Amino acid sequence: MTRLLGFGSAFPEYELSPEASRRALSRVWPHLGAVKGEPVTRRLALPIEQVLTPRSLEEDMAVYRREAGRLAAAAARAALESSGVAASEVDCLIAVSCTGYLVPGLDVIVRRQLGLAPDVLRVSLTEHGCSGGWAALGLAHRLCANHQVARALVVCVELCSLTFRAGDDSLDNLAASLVFGDGAAAAVVADRSGGLQMVRVGSVVIPGTEGILGFDLRDDGFHPVLDRHLPGLLARELPLALAKFGVGPGSFQAVHAGGPRIFDAVEAALGLTEGELRTSRDVYRRHGNLSSASLLLVLSALPSVPGDGLALAFGPGVAVEMLQLRRLPG
């Protein structure tokens, strides 16, 4: 088994309260007041007035280049510090993001800013959406468990606000605007005993669901695709996926902060009692859905109580991503 040694996070400076969010978005959706949902506070890479201003794809990527690298490096430094691992000891860097595109990529930027070795193994994951954090942790787990690397640094950064399109009054754009936020999270993984362990990972892609979740890239930028049937689909398919994986709910659960309807679907599918997803819901209320970074934030916030656990993330495909956990004393 491999151990999650430490976590880190970083957020942009502009804070958006639930009230300010609804006031701003009511310009695009005048009847927004009738929409009900859990209040969520988020951080944004740009002031809300600039988020609401039409931007080109070129302008979005300029913001992304400036902010994503800075936030990713800050979260990575915090993870290294909390884990007691020096930058020179990192063998593998896995950089994750789906809300921007850079060449050279985030892996090159983070390596330079942290002073990682020039020959560090670098991996970039760009198209996993909200399940990107799961994919990166799973890869780090396999590499460390098979003794191919000693210490892996995972860093996820998303600027979801850059996908907001001011002229798009679709329900997909509205749903994304109400739940997604900006920020970065990082974790250090090593083949060690004690603490929060990763036992194994599994994934099931639900056939015929490719158009339900993702992004539509157009001339003016990313347009979110969030089918309203996703929660019902997950409630139906999650028990089947877990049966294939061979595990069920543990003494603690971690679900990527996808939003209230996703949490409700997971609770219904797994027969969870009220409060079992408290940590996941709290992370969502404080930060919104940070896409790939969400699962790392939830894992970092879990109470330090020994026992077996289950982590879940859902991404484009539609993919049900599962991680079996075990918290050991020490």
N, C-alpha and C positions, 0 to 999 in steps of 0.2 A: 504493500500500500504506500501511497505518497501522502505527504502532509502539506497543508496550506499553512506556511510559516507566518505570513503577515499580509496585511492589506493596506491600501492607501486610496485616497480619493482627492479630487480637485474639481472646483466648480467656477464658472465665470461670475463676474461681479454683479450683473444685473438680475435683481430678484423680481419675480412676478407673482403677486398674491392671487388667490382665487377670484377676488372681487375685481382686481385690475384686469385680469385675464378676460373675464366675461364682458367688462365694459369695452375693452379693445376689440374683442371679436364680434361684438354686437354690430359693429360697422359693416361687417361682411354678412352676418346672419342677424338681421334685426329682431327675430323672434327667439333669440338665444335664451332669453330669460325663462322660457318654458322648458328648457333642457335641464334634466336633473342628473346629478352626479356627485361623487365624493369630492370635497374641496381638496385641491392640490396646489402646493407652492412649488414653483420651479425657478431655476436660474437660466438665463439666456445669454448667448454670446454677443447679442446686440441689444440696444434699448428697444422697447416694444414698438416705438414709433418707426424704427428702421425695419423691424421684422414685418410690420404691416405695409411697408413701402415696396412696390414691385421692384424686383432685382433680376438681373440676368444671371445665367449660370456662371459666367466669368466672375461676376461680383461675389456670388456665393462662395466660389472656390478660393477667392482671395481672402475672404474672412476665414474660411476653413483652414487654409494654409497657416495663417497667423495664429489662430486660437487653438486648433486641435493639437498641434505639436507642443505648445506651451502647457496645456492642461494635461496631456498624456505624460509629459516629462515630470510634472509636479506630482501626479498621482503615483508614478513609478518610484520617485524618490521617497515618498512617504511609505510605500510598501517595503522598500529596501530597509528603511530605517526601523520600521516596526518588526521586521523579520530578523534584524541583526546581520544581514547579508551585505557585503560590500559590492559596489558596482563591478569591481574587478573579478568577483567570484561568479558572476552570472555567465552561464554557458549558452543559454538560449533565450532569445527575445521573441515573444509572440505578440504582434500588434494587430488590434482589431478595430474596424470601423466600417460602417455602411452608409454614412451620410456625407461622404466627400471622397474626392479622388485626387491623389498626388503621385507624381513620378519625378524623382525618387519618393518613396512612400514614408509613412509614419515610422516604420522600423528604422530607417536611415536617420531620420530626425531625432528620434529618441536615443538611438545609440550614441550619436554625437553629443547631445545635450547631457547625457548621464556619464559620458566617458567610458562606455562599455568597450571591451576589447575589440579591435578591428576584425578579428576572426570569429566573433560570437555568431552562433547559428541564428539567423533571422528568418522569421515566417510572418507573412501578412495574410490576414483573413478579411475579406471585404464584402462578402455577399450572404452572410448568415443572418443578417437582421438581428432580431432580439435574442436569437440563440447563439450569437457570436461568442459571448463570454463562456457559455457551456462548451462550445467547440474548442476554444483556446485552452480551457482547463483540461478537457479530455486529451488533447494532444500533449500538453505538458505532463499529464499523468502517465501517459504511455511512454514518453521519452525518458522520464525519470525512473519509472518502475522497471523499464528494460535496461537501465544503466547506460543509456546513450548520452544523457546529460546529467549533471549533478544538481544544478539549480536552474530553474526556468523562471523568467519574469514575464508575466502576462499583463498587458495593458490594453484597456478598451476605452475609446473616446468617441462620443457622439455629439454632434451639433444638430439635433433634430429640428430646432427652430428654423434652420436654413431650408428645410423642405416645405415650409409654409408658403403657399402661393396666394397672393392677395386677390387675384382675380378668379380664383377657383372656389365657387360656392357649393361644391359637392359635399355630401355627408362624410366621405372619406377624409377630406381635408379638415372638416370640422372635428371629427373624432380624433384625428391626430393632433390637432391644435389644442384640444382639451386635456390630453393625457401626457404628451411627450415633453421632455425637458433636455437640457444640455449639461454635459459634465463628463468626467473620466473616473475610472476605477482601475485598480491594479492589484495583483496578488503575486506572491513568490511561492513556488512549488518546489519541493525537494523530496527525495526518498529518505524519509526519517520517520521514526515512531513517535507516538504521543500526539496530543492536540487533535485538530480537525483533519481527519483522513479522508482521502478519496479512495473508495474501494474499487469501483468500476463504472464505466459509462455505457450508455446505450441510446439508440436513435431509431425512430420509426417514422417514415414518410407516408402520410395518408394519401392513397392514390386519388387522382382526379381533383386535387385541391391547389394546383399551381397558381391559379388566378385569384386566390382568396386573400393573400397577404404578401406585401412587398412594396416596390416602388415602380412607377411608370416614369421613365426618364424621357422628357420632352425638350424642345428647344429652350424653354425658359427655366428648366431645372427639374428637380425631383418632385413627383406627385405621389403622395401616399396612397396605397391600396389597402383598405381595411374593411373587408366584407363583414356585414352585421351578423352573419350566421356563424362567425368564428367561435364565439363562446359555446353555442350549442353543439357545434362540431367537436370541440374539445371535450365537452361533457360526455359525449357519446363514445369517442375514440380513445380517451385516456385510459380507461380500465383495460381495454384490449392491448394497448401499447405496453402497459405495466405488466400484463400477463406474459407477453412475449419476452420482456426484460427479466421476468422472474422475481420481481420484488413488489412490495406494496408500501403503504405509508409507514413511516418510522415513528420514533418518539418525537422527532422534530421534522418540519418541512420547510423548504426554501423555494419559493416560486418567484421567477423574475417579475419585477414590478410592472405587469402589463396593464393593470387597471382593475376597477371593481368587478366588472363583468367576467374578466378572466379568473379572478379570485373566486367568485361565486361558482363558476363552472368547475373549477378544481375541487372546491369543497363538496359540491354535489356529486361529482364523479367518484371521489375517494371516500365519501361518507365522513368527512371531517367535522369535528365539533367546533362551535364558535370559539374563536381565539387561537386555533391552531395555526392560522396564517397571520397572526398578529404582527410578527416581524416584517413579513413581506408587505403587509398593508401599511405599516408605519413608514417604511422606506418610500413607498409610493406617495404617501401624503406629503413627505418632506421634500421629495425630489422629482416626482412624476416618473414616467417611464423613460429611462435613459437607454433604451434599446439594449445593445450588447453589454453595456456596463451595469445594467440593473442586477443581474444575478450576483455579480461580485459584491455589490453593495449590500444585498440581502445576506449573503454568506458572512460578510464581515460584521453584521449586526446581530447574528444569532447568539443567544445566551450560551455561556460556556458550561453546559450541562452534559455529562457523558451519556451516550446512547447511540442508536442507529438512526440515520436520517435519510431523507430523500430530497433531492433538488430537481426542479423542473424548469425548462425554458421552452418556448414555442417560437418557431421561426418559419420563414418562407419555405414552401414545399407542398402543403403545410407539414412541418416536421415537429414531432414530439420528442424532445431531448431530455434524457434522464441521467441523473448522477446519484449513485449510491454513496452515502456518507457514513462515517463513524467517528464519533467524538470520544477520544480516549483521555484518561486523566493525564495531566502534565503538559 
